[in-house]
Amino acid sequence: MPHENDRWSAIQNQAKNLLLKSPVNYFALRPTAIPEGGGIYLITLKEGKKKEYSLFLSPSSSLRHEIVNKRTAFFVSKKGGETVQINKWGKPSILLEEDFLPYIQKNCFIRILAEENAQDRLALTIAVSLLVKPVYINN
């Protein structure tokens, strides 16, 4: 049992360290800056200097592939409830409001943590979700 407690403590520390990292602007992130292997990522929306809302948390066996090539985030506009989808280049494919794109480009951020072990990725996802309570968790 002590070994499991040490492991969980280490996972919790990794989760806290992820949140202490400065987030990177999601739209300015270059694919080569994303690890190719497994890990977890957290997409947030910042308002001002102090408010940051956790939108999406996900483990991945291939961070670069998922973040760059898959549709990793969906945002709903306030007008009409239609979905704006972020395509593989990180740009919305549908714009519903003229201020929406500049707002998201400026305020959407990501934190990434590489972790090859699948069990540890799942544990990290749980640990981070307990700390930030994201709107959506992909598991």
Residue pairs with C-beta under 8 A, 6 or more apart in sequence:
7 123
8 123
11 120
11 123
11 124
11 127
12 127
14 113
14 115
14 124
14 127
15 124
15 127
15 128
15 130
15 131
16 131
17 113
18 40
18 42
18 111
18 113
18 124
18 128
19 42
19 111
19 128
19 131
19 132
21 111
23 44
23 46
23 52
23 109
23 110
23 111
24 33
24 109
24 110
24 111
24 112
25 105
25 106
25 108
25 109
25 110
26 43
26 73
26 90
26 108
26 109
26 110
27 90
27 91
27 104
27 105
27 108
29 67
29 90
29 110
31 64
31 67
31 68
34 63
34 64
34 67
34 68
34 112
35 63
35 64
35 112
35 114
36 62
36 63
36 64
36 65
37 61
37 62
37 63
37 114
37 116
38 59
38 60
38 61
38 62
38 63
38 114
38 115
38 116
38 117
38 118
38 121
39 59
39 60
39 63
39 112
39 113
39 114
39 115
39 116
39 121
40 57
40 58
40 59
40 60
40 112
40 113
40 115
40 121
40 124
40 125
40 128
41 57
41 58
41 60
41 63
41 66
41 67
41 72
41 110
41 111
41 112
41 113
42 54
42 56
42 57
42 110
42 111
42 128
42 132
42 134
43 54
43 55
43 56
43 57
43 72
43 73
43 108
43 109
43 110
44 52
44 53
44 54
44 55
44 108
44 109
44 110
44 111
45 52
45 53
45 55
45 107
45 108
45 109
46 52
46 53
46 107
46 108
46 109
47 53
47 107
52 109
53 135
54 132
54 133
54 134
54 135
55 73
55 108
55 134
55 135
55 136
56 72
56 73
56 134
56 135
56 136
56 137
56 138
57 125
57 128
57 129
57 132
57 134
57 136
57 137
57 138
58 66
58 72
58 125
58 137
58 138
58 139
59 118
59 121
59 122
59 124
59 125
59 138
59 139
60 66
60 67
60 121
61 118
61 121
63 112
63 114
66 72
67 110
67 112
68 88
68 90
69 88
70 88
71 85
71 86
71 87
71 88
72 86
73 86
73 108
74 83
74 84
74 85
74 86
75 83
75 84
75 86
75 92
75 100
75 104
76 82
76 83
76 84
77 84
77 96
77 97
77 100
78 97
79 96
79 97
80 96
82 94
82 96
83 94
84 92
84 93
84 94
84 95
84 96
84 100
85 92
85 93
85 94
86 92
86 93
87 93
92 100
92 101
92 104
95 101
113 124
115 121
115 124
122 139
125 137
125 139
128 134
129 137
